[in-house]
Amino acid sequence: MIPPVSVRGLEGAVLVTGVCGRLGRRLARALHRQCRVIGLDRRPFPDRPRDVEHHELDLRSARARDVFASGVSAVVHLGVDHDLRADSAENHAVNMTRVQKLFEYVEHFGVKKVVLLSSANVYGPRPDNPQFLTEDAPLLGAGPFSQIRDLVELDMGSQAYFWRLPEVGTVILRPAHILGTVKNAPSNYLRLAVVPTLLGFDPMMQAVHQDDVVRAIMLALKPEARGVFNIAGPPPVPLSRVLELLERSTVAVPHTMARLGVERLFKLRVTSFPAPELDFIRYVCMIDDARARRDLGYAPAHGLVSTLCAVDEERWLG
């Protein structure tokens, strides 16, 4: 269950882009009890709460303008494409155009609040990272990974609107690895029956429960919130401890062999993990969320075991 967060006082609707993703659905279900919620997603939302409006549209569509004109006071942008097999240039163009359109409509219709979900992955796993990264750390996560390059550009591009649209309370959230029923690389990795690790590497890992991320988004909707915030979960532990708590079987593989194997399996569509993901189980990338705790009043409600075991949930819990 998501601990209660009051968002009452919003004058109009909260528009959630990418609402049909698993995180978006959880957010809509938490928000609709307190305010009007509008979903915007190309995918259908058949099991939505009755009072949640939904428009099967792309944010780039001309008809999306009409949605913004219907009394939107806040936007939560979750609609970032992460299709690892799509053409990287096309994916990049789609994601950047969506954000440009979003802020165009925000400015035109006088929307007062924007919350964008980024990721702590923008900092990048590196051997020279400090123990904990603050929001002021450089975004070095791009490297050879095109999807992270997109996320870095979206994050940095959105920061430009802090100055261009000072009347808009823009918030960028950078959560640690989100675990739960979401379909992302960390959760998929931990769901494997036999989990591969890299021989000689046992980095400290940091994760956050999907419902704690939903709660952070709701806290970010408060009128006074603006800026960039890291969102962490329970205290970090070594990867070996994570796998021990989940009772997973493991197999240690040398990095060079693992990289060649993953590259081949990815090309053959046997795995959904691209080779650059290996750096996340090789090097450390941990964040300091003191700013979110101080300015947003955020604190994770889920402990380590609850956060890790969320990857094995097979149905919605609230």
N, C-alpha and C positions, 0 to 999 in steps of 0.2 A: 504494500500500500504506500501511496505517496503522502508524506506528512502534509497537513493543510498549510497552504500559503494563501493569504488574502490578496486578490488582485482587484477587489471591488474599488470603485471610484473611476475606472476607465470610462470615458464618456461615450465611446462607440465600440465597435467590434474589434476583436483581435483576429487578424488574418494570418493563417498558418500556411506557408508554402511547403510543399513536400509532405502534406498532412497524411498521405497514405502509407508512408514508411512506418515501421513499427514504433519508432520513437515519436513520430508525429501523431499517431493514433493515441498513444498514451497521453501525450500533451493535450490533445483535444478532449479526451475523456476527463482529464483533471480540470480543464479550464471551463467547460461548458456549464458547470454547476454555478459558476459565478458571473459569467459574462457571455455576451453573444460571440460565437466563434464561427468564422468562415474558413473553409478549407479550399486550397487551390492546388490542384495536382492533376497531371494528365491521366492518372490511374483512377479507377472507380473506388468508392469508399462504401461498400454495401452494408457494413455493420456499424455505421456511424450512429451516434446518439441522435434521436429524432430532431433535437433543436440545433444541431450543427448543420449549417449550410455547406454545400460542397459544389464546387465548379470544376468540371473535368477540362481544365485549360492549362496551357503552358503559360508561364509568366511573361513570355515574349509575345503572346497573342494580343492582338488589338482589343479583343473582348475582355482581357484582364483589366484594362483601364476602367471598364464599367464596374468591376468588382470593387476597385479602390474608391469609386465614386459613391458607394453605397453606405458610407458612414464608418470607414475604418479609422480607428485611432491608434492602433499599434500593429506592427508586423513582426512575426517570428519567421525568419528565413531558414528553412531546413532543406530547401530544394536544390541541393548541390549534387550533380551527377557524379557517381563514383564507379562507372562501368569500366572495369580494368581491361576489358577486351575491345572497347570502342576506340575509334581513331582518336588519338590524343589531341591532335589539332582541332578536330571538330568538337570534342568534349570541352576543350578549353574555351572555344568560341561561345558555346552554349552557356557555360557557367558564367563567363564574364558578361555576356549580353543580358542574362537574367538579372544580375546584380545592378547593372546600369539601368535597366528598366525599372527595377524595384525603387531605386532612389529617385528616378525621374518622377514616378507616380507619388512617392512620398513627398517630394518637394511640391508638386503641382496641387495635391489635395490636402496639404497641411497636416500630414500624419506626424504625430508627436513622439512616437517611440518606435525604434527598430532594434530587434535582437537578432544577431546572426550567430549561428553555431559554427565555430571553426573547430580546431583540434590542437591539442598539445603536440601533435605530430609535426606541426609547422616548425618547431624548434629543432627537430631532427635528432635521432640517436647517434651519438658521436663518442669516440673514446676520450675526447678532451672536455666533455661537458662537466660543469660543476655539479655538485651533488643535487642541488635544486635550482631550477630556472625560474626567474621572475618574469613578469610581463614585459620587462624592458630588455630581455635577452634578444639577440639577433635571431631572425627566422632563417635557419640554415638547413631546413628539412627537405629542400627541393631535390638536390643531388640528381641521381638518375631516374627518380620516380616521378613520372609525369603527373600522376594524380595529386601528389603532394605539392608539386610546382603550382598546380591550379589552386590548391587550397592556400598556399602562401600568397599568391597574387590576389586572390579574393580577400584574404585577411588584410593585406596591406592596402589594397584598393579601397576597402570599406573604411579603413582608418582615415582616408583623405576626407571623408564626409564629416568627420568630427569638426573640421575647420570650415568646410564649405557650407554645412548646414548646422550651425551651432544651436539653432532652436530645436533641433531633433535630438532626443535622448538616445543616441546610438550606443549599443552595448555589443561587444564581441566576446563570446565565451569560448575558452580553449580548454575543454575537458581532457583529462587523462583517458586512457583506453576505456571505452564504454563497454560494459559487460551486461548481458541479459539476453532477451529473446531477439535482440537486434541482429541483423545479418551483416556483421563486419569482420574484418580479419582477426582481431583478438578473440572475439567470441567463437568464431569458426575454428580457430586454432585450438582453443581449449576444449572444444567438443570432440576432437579427434580421439578415437579409441586408443591409438598408440601415438603419442606426441613426440615428434622429433625435436631434439635439442642440438646445440652446437658444442662439439667436443672442446672442453677448456673454457667455456663461457657459462656464467650463471649470474646474469645481471639482476639488479634490483628492479622489481616491476611495480608499477603503480596503476591502479584501475579505479573506476568509479561505477557504481550501480546505475542502470538506466533511469531508475526513478529519482535518484539524487540529481541527475542531469535535468530531468523534467522540473524538479523543484527549483534548481538554479535558474532555469529559464523563467519560471514564474516570478522569482525574486527580482530578476533583471527587468521585468515589466513595470516595476515601480517607477513612478515619474522621476524621482531624483537620481536614479541609477544611470550612469553613463561611463564609458571607458572600456578597457580590456581587462578581463578577469580569467585567471586560471581556475579550473574547477577540479579538485582532487577528491579522492575517496578515502578509505581507511589507510593507515600507515603502510608504506611499501614493504615488500618482502622479496627475497630471492625467487627467481623463477622456479627453482627446484622445490621450494616450499609451496608455491602455488600448485604445482603438479602433485605434490604429496597430499595436500589437503583435498584435492579433487579425486584422489586415488586413481590417477592416470598412469598407464604403462608408458615408459619412455624409451627412446633409442637415441644415443648420442652419435652424431655424424660429423666428420671434419667439415669445416666451413667450405672449402673449395669443392669437395664432393657434393655437399648439400646444394651449393649454388648451381652447379652444372645440372644436378638432378632436377631441381625445381624449375630451372629454365626450360628443360626438355619437357617435363610434365605439363608445364603451363602452355607451351606451344601445342601439345597434344590434347589440351583441354581435360587432362586428368585431374588437375588441381586448379583451384581458383586463386592460389597465392603466387604473386609475381616474385621473382628473386630478390628485389630490393627490400621486401618485407623481412628478410632474414636479419637485417641490421637491428630490428626491434627486439630480437632475442639474442643479440650479440653485445650491444652497447646500451648504456643507460640513457634515459631521457625522462627525468622526474621533475615535477613542477612544484613551486611554492604557491599555495592558494591563500596566503595571509590576507591579500587585498580583498578577495571575495568574502572571507570570513568577517573582515572589519567593515567593509562598505556595503555589502549586500546582506549581511546577517546569515551567510551560508555556512552550513556545517553538514557533513554527510550523515544521513540517518542509518545507513547500512554499514555493518561491520565487515571484516574481511571475509569470513565464511559465507555470509549472506550475499556479498557482492560476487564472490567466485561461483557460488552454486546457482546464481541467476542464469548462467549460460545453459543450464540443463532444464530450465523451465520450458514447458511445451504449450502453455496456454496463458491467456491474459489473467492477471490477478488483480483486477480492479480498474 
